[in-house]
Amino acid sequence: AEVPYALQFRAERGRNYARVIRQLNAELGQPRRSEGQALVYLLTHGECQLPPDDVQQLASRAPIYGVYILPGGPLELPYLESLHRIHVIDAEAISHGRRAHKARQIIDDVQLDLEARSSGRSTTRGRIAGRRP
C-alpha cells in the first residue's frame, strides 16, 4: 500500500491538543487531490484530553485509530466512543521477549529525548544521519 500524504503533529513545547484537532479537522475539510480515503492514527498517552465534539467531527471525516501507550490506569476518556478502533499498549504488553526489549528501548529513548529538549540540550541518539527530527 502506498501512503501518498501524511500530516504529523508532534508534542513540541506543550502542544495544545484542542488546537491540533481543530487544525486536523480543517485539513481534512479541504478539497482533496485524490479519491483515496483518509485515515487518522492517534498515537498518544492515556491522559490525552481532546474536546469530544471536535473528535466527533473528525470521526465524521475519517476513521480514527487510537493507540494509547502506557496509560497510568484504566483508559477513561470522554471521546473514546468516537474512535473507530482503540489499542492500548500497557506494561504487560511490552514486558516479554526481544520485541518487548526493543519497545522499552524506544520508549526510553523518547523519554530521554523529551527530557533533553525540556532542559535545552540537543540529542542525536537514534536518529538517522542527515535527517531532521
Contacts in CASP RR format, 6 or more apart in sequence:
PFRMAT RR
TARGET T0000
AUTHOR 0000-0000-0000
METHOD contacts of the structure
MODEL  1
AEVPYALQFRAERGRNYARVIRQLNAELGQPRRSEGQALVYLLTHGECQL
PPDDVQQLASRAPIYGVYILPGGPLELPYLESLHRIHVIDAEAISHGRRA
HKARQIIDDVQLDLEARSSGRSTTRGRIAGRRP
4 34 0 8 1.000
7 24 0 8 1.000
7 27 0 8 1.000
9 15 0 8 1.000
9 20 0 8 1.000
9 23 0 8 1.000
9 24 0 8 1.000
11 114 0 8 1.000
17 48 0 8 1.000
17 49 0 8 1.000
17 50 0 8 1.000
18 50 0 8 1.000
18 51 0 8 1.000
18 54 0 8 1.000
21 50 0 8 1.000
21 51 0 8 1.000
21 54 0 8 1.000
21 55 0 8 1.000
21 58 0 8 1.000
22 54 0 8 1.000
24 40 0 8 1.000
24 58 0 8 1.000
25 54 0 8 1.000
25 57 0 8 1.000
25 58 0 8 1.000
25 61 0 8 1.000
28 38 0 8 1.000
28 40 0 8 1.000
28 58 0 8 1.000
28 61 0 8 1.000
28 62 0 8 1.000
29 61 0 8 1.000
32 38 0 8 1.000
37 62 0 8 1.000
38 61 0 8 1.000
38 62 0 8 1.000
39 62 0 8 1.000
39 63 0 8 1.000
39 65 0 8 1.000
40 58 0 8 1.000
40 62 0 8 1.000
40 63 0 8 1.000
40 64 0 8 1.000
40 65 0 8 1.000
41 64 0 8 1.000
41 65 0 8 1.000
41 66 0 8 1.000
41 67 0 8 1.000
42 48 0 8 1.000
42 64 0 8 1.000
42 65 0 8 1.000
42 66 0 8 1.000
42 67 0 8 1.000
42 83 0 8 1.000
43 66 0 8 1.000
43 67 0 8 1.000
43 69 0 8 1.000
44 66 0 8 1.000
44 67 0 8 1.000
44 68 0 8 1.000
44 69 0 8 1.000
45 68 0 8 1.000
45 69 0 8 1.000
45 70 0 8 1.000
45 71 0 8 1.000
46 68 0 8 1.000
46 69 0 8 1.000
46 70 0 8 1.000
46 71 0 8 1.000
46 72 0 8 1.000
46 73 0 8 1.000
46 75 0 8 1.000
46 77 0 8 1.000
47 71 0 8 1.000
47 72 0 8 1.000
48 68 0 8 1.000
48 77 0 8 1.000
49 77 0 8 1.000
50 77 0 8 1.000
50 79 0 8 1.000
51 79 0 8 1.000
52 78 0 8 1.000
52 79 0 8 1.000
52 82 0 8 1.000
55 64 0 8 1.000
55 79 0 8 1.000
55 82 0 8 1.000
55 83 0 8 1.000
56 79 0 8 1.000
56 82 0 8 1.000
58 64 0 8 1.000
58 82 0 8 1.000
59 82 0 8 1.000
59 83 0 8 1.000
59 84 0 8 1.000
63 84 0 8 1.000
63 85 0 8 1.000
64 82 0 8 1.000
64 83 0 8 1.000
64 84 0 8 1.000
65 83 0 8 1.000
65 84 0 8 1.000
65 85 0 8 1.000
65 86 0 8 1.000
65 87 0 8 1.000
66 83 0 8 1.000
66 85 0 8 1.000
66 86 0 8 1.000
66 87 0 8 1.000
67 87 0 8 1.000
67 89 0 8 1.000
68 75 0 8 1.000
68 86 0 8 1.000
68 87 0 8 1.000
68 88 0 8 1.000
68 89 0 8 1.000
69 89 0 8 1.000
69 107 0 8 1.000
70 89 0 8 1.000
70 90 0 8 1.000
70 91 0 8 1.000
70 107 0 8 1.000
71 88 0 8 1.000
71 90 0 8 1.000
75 86 0 8 1.000
75 88 0 8 1.000
80 86 0 8 1.000
89 103 0 8 1.000
93 100 0 8 1.000
94 100 0 8 1.000
94 103 0 8 1.000
94 104 0 8 1.000
94 107 0 8 1.000
109 125 0 8 1.000
109 126 0 8 1.000
112 123 0 8 1.000
112 125 0 8 1.000
113 123 0 8 1.000
113 125 0 8 1.000
116 122 0 8 1.000
116 123 0 8 1.000
117 123 0 8 1.000
127 133 0 8 1.000
END
